[in-house]
Amino acid sequence: MDDWQRFEREHVWHPYASMLQPVPAYAVHRAEGAWLELEDGRRLIDGMASWWCAIHGYHVPELNAALRAQSERMAHVMFGGLTHRPAAELAQRLLSITPGDMQYVFFADSGSVSVEVALKMALQYWQAQGQTQKHRFLTIRHGYHGDTFGAMSVCDPVSGMHHLFASFLPQQLFADAPTAQCDAEWDEAQIASFRQQIEAHHHTLAAVILEPIVQGAGGMRIYAPEFLRQVRRLCDDYDVLLIIDEIATGFGRTGCMFAAEHADVAPDILCVGKALTGGYMTLAATLTTGRVCQGIHADGAGVLMHGPTFMANPLACAVAGASIDLLLASPWQARVRHIEQRLREGLEPYRAHAAVHDVRVLGAIGVLEMTRPVDVARVQQRLVARGVWLRPFGRLLYTMPPYILDDAQLDQLIAAMGSVLDDV
Ligand SMILES: *Cc1c(COP(=O)(O)O)cnc(C)c1O
């Protein structure tokens, strides 16, 4: 181990990790296509797309060029009182591809912050209407919306760290999450808990917030589009805004450009992030409709009270614009459909294994839910030995790979997942 690695291990925090008893972190030297190349020369197929962001893979010529060109002009300027073309062009692209009738864009510096901004938009909307009693949020269990406090308050109450911060967190409302996998199996009982919560509490609700069709970090769960359609209807019936968090699902991951399209549902407020820059840098956005925007300003004085230092960073906007162009110019739907089919054929047989509780596939998402928690360090070591990078959590061994994996890489990934079932 090099000196820098020893130093890093002793002084630098990793996500959700102990500084005193660190689990191994593999040192990456470079990355290209779907490959991560480690400092020791080993090459791994990336099955995680760097937490679902690197949809085009790594070292992408088009994205490198956009970044280089923008860095020659300016890396950053403040967005308070100044503006620039990369922000305008990215906003235009986002408004043209997002579901519903989004008309206004707020650029945030991470997904969690875009969720905070979405919550603020909803709260300020009702305040400006003089309905200050509408200040709570309703969501479904097993959700994940980020690690900042507002976002945490609408994460799953069991897995979402509420026990650590209960005395500080705002109290929100939780309905049971749906379990059905497709509309064919739809059962009205799926929506009963949600319906009951919104009926009982709509007077105090600013908005409903949820992840569309796929609940990601809260459990990699896939649910029926009919649930989302009924949520939209109930929000309309009871005059509650709907915030759709597409941070994990946006930009093609589920087979549609945005997962809300599976249900043909339009949000009032929409969060995007993660794959927005193709995994190059941190950027997210909160989008909303004319109705919400005008509502926020209804009292004539209202301004949206948020403004990060690095708001609409030009480098990030430029690379995000290039990433969207690259996605739209690529056969992304066919690629994602092909990955889906291959994952389904490859992972489904593992259902027969005694350690496997469930197998779930949608778009470029493949999930093995085990019967017991996965020993992450051990399983990761085995996977790395087989040339594959995955980061399991809880009882989940899953992949959300770059869309550019070829068949040999996909098959190696699927085979590696099968090879560790006896270890978990
Ligand atoms: C990752 C994620 C977030 C948080 O985004 P960060 O960029 O990590 O702050 C919010 N919502 C969903 C659905 C996510 O997957």
The ligand as an ORCA input file, in Angstrom:
! r2SCAN-3c Opt
* xyz 0 1
  C     -29.185      9.705     -4.382
  C     -30.573     10.197     -4.194
  C     -30.833     11.423     -3.555
  C     -29.737     12.278     -2.961
  O     -28.856     12.749     -3.919
  P     -27.378     13.248     -3.449
  O     -26.791     13.793     -4.701
  O     -26.673     12.031     -2.932
  O     -27.575     14.275     -2.393
  C     -32.151     11.825     -3.456
  N     -33.163     11.074     -3.941
  C     -32.946      9.906     -4.563
  C     -34.106      9.126     -5.108
  C     -31.647      9.414     -4.696
  O     -31.433      8.224     -5.278
*
